Amino acid sequence: MENYEANNKKDVLSFFNDNPSILPLVEDTYSQIHNFIPGVQKIVLDVLADPENGKKNLIATIYPQLSFDEAMDHLDLFERQWFAEKFIESEMTFNISLDFEK
């Protein structure tokens, strides 16, 4: 996981302890993001709890050096061609988002 940053490393490591089968997917996703989305500054992992059921989810937030529209186009392609199937395989516990630093 050395390629990712984490807002709360303890929470991320705890998530991996509780969900060890997701680790290969998270590792593979890093390179796939770079294949589909150019100009990625960083990718940050966070663990968030679903407010409705308390289930913990891992979120990889991509910070691209693209315009919003360009980044959304690339993210859409990434999701359609690669990630949608992986999201289901992760039992919907791993998701991707975009954010832009100001």
N, C-alpha and C positions, 0 to 999 in steps of 0.2 A: 504494500500500500504506500510505498515511499513516493510514488508519483503524485498522489493526491495530497491536498491539504485537508485539514479537519478543523472545524470550529470548536469541537469538543472531542478530543482524541479518546478520552476515557469512554464516552458514550458510543463512539464508533467501534472501538475495540470490544466493548460489551455486546454490541449488536452482532459482531462477527462471532463472538463466543457462543451466542444464542442461536446463530444462523450460519454455521460453518459451510454449509453447502453453497452459499451465495458467493463466497470469496472468489472462485474462479471466474464467475460471471463479472464481478466488479473489476477484476484485473483485466479481463478481455475488453470490457467496455471502455477502459481508458484509451487503448490503442484505436478502437473503432471510432470513438469520438474524434480523434485526431485525423482519421481517414475521411470522415464525412464533413467535419467542420474546420475550416482553415482559421488560423490566427487565434487559437485558444490561448489565453493568457494563463489561466489556471482552472483547476476543477476542485471544488471544495465539497467534502462529504459532511452531511449532517444527519442526525437521527431525530425524527419528529414523531410524536405520538398522534394517532388519529383521534380527534376530540370525541368522535361518536363511540368508538369501541376500545380506545386505549392501545390499539395495536401499533407497534413501533415500525416505522418505515425508514429506509435509508434513501437519502436524496443526494444525488450528485449534481451540484450547481455548476454550470459551465459559464465562464466569463470570457466571451469572445471579443476580438478586436474587429468587429463587423458592425454595420448598421443593424438596427433592429430588424428590418425587413429581410436583409441578407441572412442574418443569424436564424431567423424563423424559417426561412426557406431551407437552409441546411439542416436544421433540427428536424423539420418535417420529413425530409428525405431520409435522414438517419433513423427516425422512428419507423417509417414505412418499410424501409429496406432491411433493417437489421434489428432494431430494439423492440418492436412490438411483440414479437415472439418471445424474446428474452424476458420481457416484463411479465408475461404469463408464466414462464418457467420459474421466475422468482417468487411465484405465488403473490404477485403484486406487492412485494415488500421493498422493491428497489425501483426508483424512478429518477428521471432526469428533468432538470429545469435550466432556464437561462437567467442570467442577471447581468447587469451592466454597471461597471463602476463609473462613478462620476468624476 
